[in-house]
C-alpha cells in the first residue's frame, strides 16, 4: 500500500511529515512526499494565512483526481484551527497539530480493516522529541531540518499560530545532539528549525548558543531557521564567529519598517533597534546574508506607513525579502481591532516592494565574489546549491557534484540566484 504524505507551510511541518513518513515505513508502508497516485494521502495543513488554509482544502480535491477511492487523512494547523472545514465524505480522519503523530496508528487500522474509520479529532498538545536514528538517512538528500522547539509566547496581534501550537517548549539538548549525530554522511548541512527558534532554552535559560557550540563539533554546516531581533546581542554574535561550521545567514523577521505598525502588530522592537541589530551582525559578518519577512497591508496601514517600510528595507539592504499580503485571521487581536484594506491596495504594495526586493537581491549578489556551495540538485543542466550566506548558485559541470561542498566564483545574477564557476580554492 502506497501513502503520499503531502506538506503545506513551514519547515516545522516538513520535519514532522518526515517523522510521520518514517513511522509509516516502520509499519511496512511505501511512502512518498510527492502528489501522485497512492492508496492513502496524508495532508499536513497550514493556517498561517487564509490562502494557506484554502490551499489545504484544495489539496483534498487534487488527491482525489489521482485516486477517487483513496483514504485521506488531514492533520496540522489548519485542521487544528477549524476541523469542520475538512469533515466531509472524502476524509477518513481529521487530526490536529500534535495528533498528527497518531495518524500512523490510524492508517494501520484503516489498512487492516479495508474500510474508512470513524472520523477522529486529536487535539493533544505535545512536543515529540527524538525519532529513530535513520529517519533522515532514509532520504537521499544533502540538507536536514532538525526541530528544536515548538510553540510561541509572542502573540503577535496578526498571528494565529500560538493559539494552535501552544506555548513555547524546547526539545532536550541531548535529543537534538543524538539526532544530528545519527544523520547519514551524505547530509552536509543541518538547519535548526522551530516555531520560535530564538526562544530555545536549556533548563529555562537561553540555550541556542550552547546548542550551536555542541553541534559545531559534528562536522556539518549549521544554519538557523527564522529568528527574532531579540536574539541579536554582541555576546551571541561574537560567539558565532568562533564556530567552524556556522553559516552566516540570518533570517530576521521584520514584518514592518514602520514604528506605528510594529506597535499594532505587538512586535517588541522599533525599526531603530532592528537596524542596530543588523549593524551588529555586519560588524562580525560583513557579507552575512540577512533575509526577512515583510507583511504589507496590515490592518489599516496607511500609505505613509507603507512608505516607511519601503524606505527602511532600502536603507537596511536585505539580501532577500519574503513578502506577504496581510491575511485577516479570525480569533486574533488584529482581526478585532483593525479593518482590512482592499485587496487591490495590498497587491499594489506587494508589487512595489517586490521590485525593491529584486534590486536588493541583485546588489547583494554583486557584493559577493566567492563562496562555498553545497550542491543539492540538477536543474535545467545546472548543478544548484546555496553558499553559506544563502546565495543560490548555478554551475555547469561535466562531473556529478551533487552532495559536495565546493568553492565557487560568483558571477552575475541568474534566475533566482547567480551563475557561478568552480574554483580550486576559496
C-alpha positions as CSV (number, residue, x, y, z in Angstrom):
1,X,0.0,0.0,0.0
2,X,1.4,3.4,-1.0
3,X,1.0,6.5,1.1
4,X,1.6,10.1,-0.1
5,X,2.5,12.5,2.8
6,X,1.9,16.0,1.5
7,X,3.1,19.1,3.3
8,X,1.9,22.7,3.2
9,X,3.6,25.5,5.1
10,X,6.7,25.8,7.1
11,X,9.8,23.8,7.7
12,X,8.5,22.6,11.0
13,X,5.6,21.0,9.2
14,X,8.1,19.4,6.8
15,X,10.1,18.0,9.6
16,X,7.0,16.5,11.2
17,X,5.9,15.0,7.9
18,X,9.4,13.3,7.6
19,X,8.9,11.8,11.1
20,X,5.5,10.5,10.1
21,X,6.9,9.0,6.9
22,X,9.5,7.2,8.9
23,X,6.9,5.8,11.3
24,X,4.8,4.6,8.3
25,X,7.9,3.0,6.8
26,X,8.5,1.1,10.0
27,X,4.9,-0.3,9.7
28,X,5.8,-1.6,6.2
29,X,4.2,1.1,4.1
30,X,5.7,2.6,0.9
31,X,5.7,6.4,1.2
32,X,6.4,9.4,-0.9
33,X,6.2,13.2,-0.4
34,X,5.1,13.8,-4.0
35,X,1.5,14.2,-5.1
36,X,1.0,11.1,-7.3
37,X,-1.3,8.0,-7.5
38,X,-1.5,6.5,-4.0
39,X,-3.8,4.4,-1.8
40,X,-3.7,6.8,1.1
41,X,-3.0,10.6,1.3
42,X,-1.9,12.4,4.4
43,X,-2.3,16.2,4.1
44,X,-0.3,18.2,6.7
45,X,-2.0,21.5,6.6
46,X,-1.0,25.2,7.2
47,X,-3.0,28.0,8.8
48,X,-0.6,30.9,8.7
49,X,-2.8,32.8,6.2
50,X,-6.4,32.3,4.8
51,X,-4.8,31.4,1.5
52,X,-2.8,28.7,3.1
53,X,-6.0,27.2,4.6
54,X,-7.7,27.4,1.2
55,X,-4.8,25.5,-0.4
56,X,-5.0,22.9,2.3
57,X,-8.7,22.3,1.5
58,X,-8.0,22.3,-2.3
59,X,-5.4,19.5,-1.7
60,X,-8.2,17.1,-1.0
61,X,-9.7,17.5,-4.4
62,X,-6.2,17.3,-6.0
63,X,-5.6,14.0,-4.3
64,X,-9.0,12.6,-5.4
65,X,-8.1,13.3,-9.0
66,X,-5.3,10.8,-8.7
67,X,-7.3,8.2,-6.8
68,X,-11.1,8.8,-6.2
69,X,-11.2,5.9,-3.8
70,X,-8.1,6.8,-1.7
71,X,-8.3,7.3,2.1
72,X,-7.5,10.8,3.1
73,X,-6.1,11.8,6.5
74,X,-5.8,15.5,7.4
75,X,-3.7,17.0,10.2
76,X,-1.8,20.1,11.1
77,X,-2.5,23.8,11.9
78,X,-5.5,24.4,9.6
79,X,-7.4,21.4,10.9
80,X,-6.4,22.4,14.5
81,X,-7.8,25.9,13.8
82,X,-11.1,24.6,12.1
83,X,-11.6,20.9,11.8
84,X,-15.1,21.3,10.4
85,X,-13.8,22.6,7.0
86,X,-12.3,19.2,6.4
87,X,-15.1,17.0,7.7
88,X,-16.7,15.6,4.5
89,X,-17.3,12.3,2.9
90,X,-13.9,12.2,1.3
91,X,-11.9,12.4,4.5
92,X,-11.3,9.4,6.8
93,X,-9.6,11.2,9.7
94,X,-9.1,14.8,10.8
95,X,-6.4,15.4,13.4
96,X,-4.8,18.5,14.8
97,X,-1.2,19.5,15.5
98,X,0.2,17.0,17.9
99,X,-2.4,14.5,16.9
100,X,-0.6,14.0,13.6
101,X,1.8,11.6,15.3
102,X,-1.1,9.2,15.9
103,X,-2.0,9.1,12.3
104,X,0.4,6.2,11.6
105,X,-1.7,4.2,14.1
106,X,-5.0,5.3,12.4
107,X,-3.7,4.4,9.0
108,X,-2.6,0.9,10.2
109,X,-6.2,0.3,11.5
110,X,-7.7,1.7,8.2
111,X,-5.5,-0.6,6.1
112,X,-6.2,-3.6,8.2
113,X,-10.0,-3.2,8.1
114,X,-10.1,-2.1,4.4
115,X,-12.7,0.5,5.3
116,X,-12.9,4.1,6.4
117,X,-12.5,4.5,10.2
118,X,-14.7,6.8,12.2
119,X,-13.7,10.5,12.0
120,X,-11.4,11.4,14.9
121,X,-10.1,14.6,16.3
122,X,-7.0,14.6,18.4
123,X,-6.1,18.0,19.8
124,X,-3.3,16.9,22.1
125,X,-0.6,19.4,23.0
126,X,2.7,17.6,23.0
127,X,6.2,18.0,21.5
128,X,7.6,14.9,20.0
129,X,11.3,14.6,20.8
130,X,13.5,12.2,19.0
131,X,12.8,9.7,16.2
132,X,14.6,6.6,15.1
133,X,18.3,7.0,14.2
134,X,17.9,6.8,10.4
135,X,14.8,8.9,9.9
136,X,16.9,11.3,7.8
137,X,19.3,8.8,6.4
138,X,16.5,7.0,4.5
139,X,16.2,10.2,2.4
140,X,18.8,10.8,-0.3
141,X,19.3,14.5,0.3
142,X,22.1,16.8,1.4
143,X,20.3,19.0,4.0
144,X,18.3,18.0,7.1
145,X,15.9,20.1,9.1
146,X,16.0,19.4,12.8
147,X,13.2,20.6,15.0
148,X,14.5,22.1,18.3
149,X,11.4,23.9,19.6
150,X,7.7,24.2,19.2
151,X,5.0,26.8,20.1
152,X,5.3,30.6,20.7
153,X,4.8,33.0,23.5
154,X,4.9,36.2,21.5
155,X,1.3,36.5,20.4
156,X,1.8,39.0,17.6
157,X,-1.6,40.5,17.0
158,X,-1.9,39.1,13.5
159,X,-0.8,35.6,14.2
160,X,-2.9,32.6,15.0
161,X,-0.1,30.0,15.4
162,X,0.4,30.4,19.2
163,X,-3.3,29.5,19.6
164,X,-2.8,26.4,17.5
165,X,0.6,25.1,18.6
166,X,0.5,26.4,22.2
167,X,3.2,27.9,24.4
168,X,6.9,27.6,23.7
169,X,8.5,24.3,24.5
170,X,12.2,23.4,23.9
171,X,13.4,19.9,22.9
172,X,16.1,18.4,25.3
173,X,19.6,19.2,24.0
174,X,20.7,15.5,24.3
175,X,17.8,14.5,22.0
176,X,18.9,17.1,19.3
177,X,22.5,16.1,19.5
178,X,21.6,12.4,19.2
179,X,19.5,13.1,16.1
180,X,22.3,15.1,14.4
181,X,24.9,12.5,15.3
182,X,22.8,9.9,13.6
183,X,22.4,11.7,10.3
184,X,23.8,10.0,7.3
185,X,27.2,11.2,6.0
186,X,25.5,12.4,2.7
187,X,23.8,15.1,4.8
188,X,26.2,18.0,4.8
189,X,24.0,20.7,6.3
190,X,21.7,21.0,9.3
191,X,19.0,23.7,9.6
192,X,17.7,24.2,13.1
193,X,14.0,24.9,12.9
194,X,11.1,25.6,15.2
195,X,8.1,28.0,15.6
196,X,10.3,30.4,17.5
197,X,13.9,29.2,17.4
198,X,15.0,32.3,19.3
199,X,13.2,31.0,22.4
200,X,15.2,27.8,22.6
201,X,16.0,27.1,26.2
202,X,18.1,24.7,28.3
203,X,16.9,24.3,31.9
204,X,14.8,27.5,31.5
205,X,17.7,29.7,30.2
206,X,18.7,30.8,26.8
207,X,20.3,27.8,25.1
208,X,20.8,28.4,21.4
209,X,24.5,29.4,21.7
210,X,25.2,26.3,23.8
211,X,23.4,24.1,21.3
212,X,25.3,25.5,18.4
213,X,28.6,25.1,20.2
214,X,27.8,21.4,20.7
215,X,26.7,20.8,17.2
216,X,29.6,22.6,15.7
217,X,31.9,19.7,16.5
218,X,29.9,17.3,14.3
219,X,31.4,18.5,11.0
220,X,28.1,19.6,9.3
221,X,27.3,23.1,8.2
222,X,24.9,24.7,10.6
223,X,22.1,27.1,9.6
224,X,19.5,28.8,11.7
225,X,15.8,29.0,10.7
226,X,13.9,32.1,11.2
227,X,14.9,34.1,14.3
228,X,13.7,37.2,16.1
229,X,15.6,40.5,16.6
230,X,15.8,39.7,20.3
231,X,18.3,37.0,19.6
232,X,20.9,39.5,18.5
233,X,23.4,40.8,21.1
234,X,27.1,41.3,20.9
235,X,28.0,38.3,23.1
236,X,25.9,35.9,21.0
237,X,27.0,37.2,17.5
238,X,30.7,37.3,18.6
239,X,30.4,33.7,19.8
240,X,29.1,32.6,16.4
241,X,32.4,33.8,14.8
242,X,34.3,31.1,16.8
243,X,32.4,28.2,15.2
244,X,33.9,26.4,12.2
245,X,30.6,25.3,10.6
246,X,28.2,28.2,11.2
247,X,26.6,29.6,8.0
248,X,26.4,33.4,8.3
249,X,22.8,33.6,7.1
250,X,20.3,35.3,9.4
251,X,16.6,35.3,8.6
252,X,15.4,38.1,10.9
253,X,11.7,38.6,10.9
254,X,10.9,42.3,10.4
255,X,7.2,42.4,9.3
256,X,7.2,46.2,9.0
257,X,9.6,49.1,8.9
258,X,7.0,51.4,10.4
259,X,7.2,52.0,14.2
260,X,3.4,52.6,14.4
261,X,2.6,49.4,12.5
262,X,5.1,47.3,14.6
263,X,3.3,48.6,17.7
264,X,-0.1,47.5,16.3
265,X,1.4,44.1,15.4
266,X,2.7,43.7,19.0
267,X,6.2,43.3,17.8
268,X,8.6,44.1,20.6
269,X,11.2,46.3,18.9
270,X,11.4,49.5,16.9
271,X,12.8,50.0,13.4
272,X,15.9,51.6,15.0
273,X,16.5,48.6,17.3
274,X,16.2,46.3,14.3
275,X,18.6,48.3,12.2
276,X,21.1,48.3,15.1
277,X,20.9,44.5,15.2
278,X,21.6,44.3,11.5
279,X,24.6,46.6,12.0
280,X,25.9,44.4,14.8
281,X,25.7,41.3,12.6
282,X,27.6,43.0,9.8
283,X,30.2,44.1,12.2
284,X,31.2,40.5,12.7
285,X,29.9,39.0,9.4
286,X,30.3,41.8,6.8
287,X,28.9,39.6,4.0
288,X,26.2,37.9,6.0
289,X,23.0,37.1,4.2
290,X,20.3,38.9,6.0
291,X,16.8,37.9,4.8
292,X,13.5,38.9,6.2
293,X,9.7,38.6,6.1
294,X,7.5,41.7,5.4
295,X,3.7,41.9,5.7
296,X,2.1,44.6,3.5
297,X,-1.4,46.0,4.1
298,X,-1.6,45.1,7.7
299,X,-4.8,46.3,9.3
300,X,-5.4,49.9,8.4
301,X,-1.8,50.5,7.2
302,X,-1.6,54.0,5.7
303,X,0.3,54.9,2.5
304,X,2.8,56.8,4.7
305,X,3.4,53.8,6.9
306,X,3.9,51.6,3.9
307,X,6.4,54.2,2.5
308,X,8.3,53.9,5.9
309,X,8.6,50.2,5.3
310,X,9.7,50.7,1.7
311,X,12.4,53.2,2.7
312,X,13.5,51.0,5.7
313,X,14.2,47.9,3.6
314,X,16.2,50.0,1.1
315,X,18.3,51.5,3.9
316,X,19.0,48.2,5.6
317,X,19.8,46.5,2.3
318,X,18.4,43.0,3.0
319,X,19.8,40.2,0.8
320,X,16.3,38.8,0.2
321,X,12.7,39.6,1.1
322,X,9.8,37.2,1.7
323,X,6.7,39.4,1.1
324,X,3.2,38.5,2.4
325,X,0.0,40.4,1.9
326,X,-1.8,40.7,5.2
327,X,-4.4,37.9,5.8
328,X,-7.0,38.6,8.4
329,X,-7.2,35.6,10.8
330,X,-10.4,35.2,12.9
331,X,-9.5,34.8,16.6
332,X,-6.5,37.1,16.5
333,X,-6.4,40.5,18.2
334,X,-5.8,42.3,14.9
335,X,-9.0,40.8,13.4
336,X,-11.0,42.6,16.1
337,X,-9.2,45.9,16.2
338,X,-8.3,46.8,12.6
339,X,-10.3,46.9,9.4
340,X,-9.0,45.0,6.3
341,X,-7.7,47.0,3.4
342,X,-9.0,46.4,-0.1
343,X,-7.2,43.5,-1.9
344,X,-6.0,45.8,-4.8
345,X,-4.2,48.1,-2.4
346,X,-2.4,45.2,-0.7
347,X,-1.4,43.7,-4.1
348,X,-0.2,47.1,-5.4
349,X,2.0,47.5,-2.3
350,X,3.3,43.9,-2.6
351,X,4.2,44.6,-6.3
352,X,6.1,47.8,-5.4
353,X,8.0,46.1,-2.6
354,X,8.8,43.1,-4.9
355,X,10.6,45.5,-7.3
356,X,12.7,46.8,-4.5
357,X,13.4,43.2,-3.2
358,X,14.8,42.2,-6.6
359,X,17.1,45.1,-6.7
360,X,18.4,44.4,-3.2
361,X,18.9,40.8,-4.0
362,X,20.9,41.6,-7.2
363,X,23.0,44.2,-5.2
364,X,23.9,41.6,-2.6
365,X,24.9,39.0,-5.2
366,X,27.2,41.6,-6.8
367,X,29.0,42.2,-3.5
368,X,29.9,38.6,-3.2
369,X,32.9,37.3,-5.3
370,X,33.4,33.9,-3.8
371,X,31.6,31.3,-1.7
372,X,31.3,27.7,-0.8
373,X,28.3,26.0,-2.3
374,X,26.6,22.8,-1.1
375,X,25.3,21.3,-4.4
376,X,21.9,19.7,-3.9
377,X,20.3,19.1,-7.2
378,X,20.5,19.4,-11.0
379,X,18.1,21.9,-12.7
380,X,18.0,22.6,-16.4
381,X,21.6,21.4,-17.0
382,X,23.0,23.2,-14.0
383,X,24.1,21.9,-10.6
384,X,22.4,24.1,-8.0
385,X,23.0,24.8,-4.3
386,X,23.5,27.5,-1.7
387,X,26.5,29.4,-0.4
388,X,27.0,29.8,3.3
389,X,25.3,33.2,3.2
390,X,22.4,31.8,1.1
391,X,23.1,32.8,-2.5
392,X,21.6,30.2,-4.8
393,X,24.3,29.3,-7.3
394,X,24.0,27.7,-10.8
395,X,27.1,25.8,-12.0
396,X,27.9,23.8,-15.2
397,X,29.9,20.7,-14.6
398,X,30.7,17.6,-16.6
399,X,31.0,15.6,-13.3
400,X,28.2,14.9,-10.9
401,X,28.9,17.2,-8.0
402,X,25.6,16.6,-6.1
403,X,26.3,16.4,-2.4
404,X,29.6,18.1,-2.5
405,X,30.6,21.4,-0.9
406,X,32.9,23.3,-3.4
407,X,34.4,26.8,-3.6
408,X,33.0,28.9,-6.4
409,X,33.5,32.2,-8.1
410,X,30.2,34.0,-8.1
411,X,29.1,35.7,-11.3
412,X,26.2,37.7,-12.5
413,X,22.6,37.4,-11.2
414,X,20.8,34.5,-12.9
415,X,17.3,33.1,-12.4
416,X,16.6,33.2,-8.6
417,X,20.3,33.4,-7.8
418,X,23.6,33.7,-9.6
419,X,25.8,31.9,-12.1
420,X,29.0,30.6,-10.7
421,X,32.2,28.7,-11.6
422,X,34.0,26.1,-9.5
423,X,37.5,27.2,-8.4
424,X,40.3,25.3,-6.8
425,X,40.4,27.2,-3.6
426,X,38.5,29.9,-1.9
